[in-house]
Amino acid sequence: MDESAPFPRLFGITAPAAGVVAVVERRPRGWWRVGRWDPTAGRYEPGAWFRGRLYPQRCDLSPDGRYFAYFALKPGSDWAAGETYTAVSRLPWLKALAAWGESGTYSRGAHFRTDTAVWDRGPPTVGDAGPLRARYSLGWTRAAQFAVERRRGWQESADTPPRADDDGWDQARDVVMEKPCPVGDRPAVLSVRGKFAAFRELPNHWPPADSGYTLTRGRESWPLAGVKWADWDAAGRLLVATWDGRLRVQKPDRPGTVVSEVRLGDDEPARGPAPAWADEW
């Protein structure tokens, strides 16, 4: 990442039924921030700052939009969970209500499941996961490109090459993921192309290249220019994060008609305590 870049690099994790998006911002000089975006209301709530490293494709958002599961690397951390850990917090904060220490960065993180009878994680290293288990279970995330998208209805295109038996981390092939518009009367398909790190950390230059999103309607296709991340909302509108730090709701048309927009990226990193409600399940 270009340390002089003025805008954050953005990645979204949707909770479609709740109409909420967890937004992970990568900032210069090792800073990250998490936010809560309500596209329907056009409202963005900034949350925790973090200095270290978050891994967006190893994170998840609970179906109700309440809990954020994240994988983090905090060099020099002396708490019980260690330097690398998976934790669950209240979006958009990173106050760990439960955390599991990890043995390095090879873990792919965890994700929420609605079947509470199955629990893949042992007891947490820090905190108490009992209240979470009453609502959701946590599953180990399998190593796969676009892991977050796969859990949200994206599928590999028919011409994507199969994963080789010896490609344990799914990092050797060029993958195209597709997701049809969820509203039946709009025959549009959103697609994206990428490799191993689907939170595409491109070479250090500014302005950066686009992330390879394309919209197709019938026989017509066009790239989504200036887009870092995109997905559908439950109403069939495009949710878009741009390279210049904007969160947009757009109509799925060629001009990219903007319904609403939130601008990010002007404030400086500042540590501060989480609100009292973020310390409770």
LINDA-V598072 format. One record per residue. N is the residue number from 1. PHI is phi in whole degrees, -180 to 180 (none if undefined). OMEGA is omega as a letter, one per 20 degrees, with the letter a starting at -180 (NA if undefined). Layout:
# LINDA-V598072
n phi omega
N PHI OMEGA
N PHI OMEGA
This chain:
# LINDA-V598072
n phi omega
1 none r
2 -72 a
3 -64 r
4 -93 a
5 -62 a
6 -81 a
7 -117 r
8 -74 r
9 -95 a
10 -115 r
11 -141 a
12 -115 r
13 -129 a
14 -91 r
15 -122 a
16 -56 a
17 -65 a
18 -91 a
19 68 a
20 -125 r
21 -128 r
22 -82 a
23 -111 r
24 -105 a
25 -105 r
26 -101 a
27 -110 r
28 -65 r
29 61 r
30 79 r
31 -95 r
32 -134 r
33 -143 r
34 -113 r
35 -138 r
36 -120 a
37 -111 r
38 -109 a
39 -62 a
40 -65 r
41 -83 a
42 67 a
43 -122 r
44 -122 r
45 -112 r
46 -71 a
47 -127 a
48 -73 r
49 -93 a
50 -144 r
51 -112 a
52 155 r
53 -151 r
54 -105 a
55 -121 a
56 -55 a
57 -75 r
58 -111 r
59 -108 r
60 -157 r
61 -125 a
62 -66 a
63 -57 r
64 -88 r
65 74 a
66 -91 a
67 -111 r
68 -120 r
69 -100 a
70 -139 r
71 -109 a
72 -136 r
73 -122 r
74 -126 a
75 -57 r
76 82 a
77 -66 a
78 -113 r
79 -84 a
80 -61 a
81 -77 r
82 85 a
83 -81 r
84 -119 a
85 -159 r
86 -106 a
87 -139 r
88 -121 a
89 -136 r
90 -94 r
91 -60 j
92 -103 a
93 -108 a
94 -116 r
95 -65 a
96 -73 r
97 -80 r
98 -153 a
99 -145 r
100 -122 r
101 -67 a
102 -117 r
103 -92 a
104 98 a
105 -97 r
106 -78 r
107 -62 r
108 -98 r
109 85 a
110 -135 r
111 -139 a
112 -83 r
113 -134 a
114 -83 r
115 -80 a
116 -75 a
117 -77 a
118 -115 a
119 -135 a
120 -84 a
121 -93 r
122 -78 r
123 -61 a
124 -69 r
125 -71 a
126 -130 r
127 87 a
128 -132 a
129 -91 a
130 -55 r
131 -61 r
132 -68 a
133 -64 r
134 -73 a
135 -112 a
136 -141 r
137 -110 r
138 -112 r
139 -115 r
140 -67 r
141 -87 r
142 -75 r
143 -65 a
144 -163 r
145 -62 r
146 56 a
147 -61 r
148 -63 a
149 -65 a
150 -59 r
151 -75 a
152 -120 r
153 92 r
154 -77 r
155 -135 r
156 -67 r
157 -70 a
158 -62 a
159 -98 r
160 -72 a
161 -65 r
162 -68 r
163 -74 a
164 -72 a
165 -61 a
166 -95 r
167 -97 a
168 -61 a
169 -100 r
170 52 a
171 -122 a
172 -94 a
173 -103 r
174 -95 a
175 -108 r
176 -115 r
177 -106 a
178 -132 r
179 -148 r
180 -69 r
181 -60 a
182 -74 r
183 -95 a
184 -62 a
185 -88 r
186 -125 a
187 -75 r
188 -119 r
189 -128 r
190 -98 r
191 -135 r
192 -148 r
193 -115 r
194 -172 r
195 -127 a
196 -36 a
197 -84 a
198 -71 r
199 -84 a
200 -53 a
201 -91 a
202 -83 a
203 -55 a
204 -77 r
205 -150 a
206 -141 i
207 -74 a
208 -77 r
209 -75 r
210 -71 a
211 -94 r
212 88 r
213 -83 r
214 -135 r
215 -112 a
216 -124 r
217 -130 a
218 63 r
219 -94 a
220 -104 r
221 -134 r
222 -151 r
223 -73 r
224 -91 a
225 -69 r
226 73 a
227 -103 r
228 -95 a
229 -148 r
230 -155 r
231 -163 r
232 -89 r
233 -98 a
234 -65 a
235 -91 r
236 85 r
237 -95 r
238 -84 r
239 -100 a
240 -134 r
241 -113 a
242 -100 r
243 -66 a
244 -98 r
245 79 r
246 -118 r
247 -104 a
248 -126 r
249 -105 a
250 -127 r
251 -77 a
252 -81 r
253 -124 a
254 -63 r
255 -68 a
256 68 a
257 -59 a
258 -87 r
259 -86 r
260 -155 a
261 -152 r
262 -125 a
263 -101 r
264 -118 r
265 105 a
266 -93 a
267 -90 r
268 -92 r
269 -58 r
270 -153 r
271 -71 r
272 -169 a
273 -71 r
274 -73 r
275 -65 a
276 -59 a
277 -67 r
278 -77 r
279 -98 a
280 -131 r
281 -64 NA
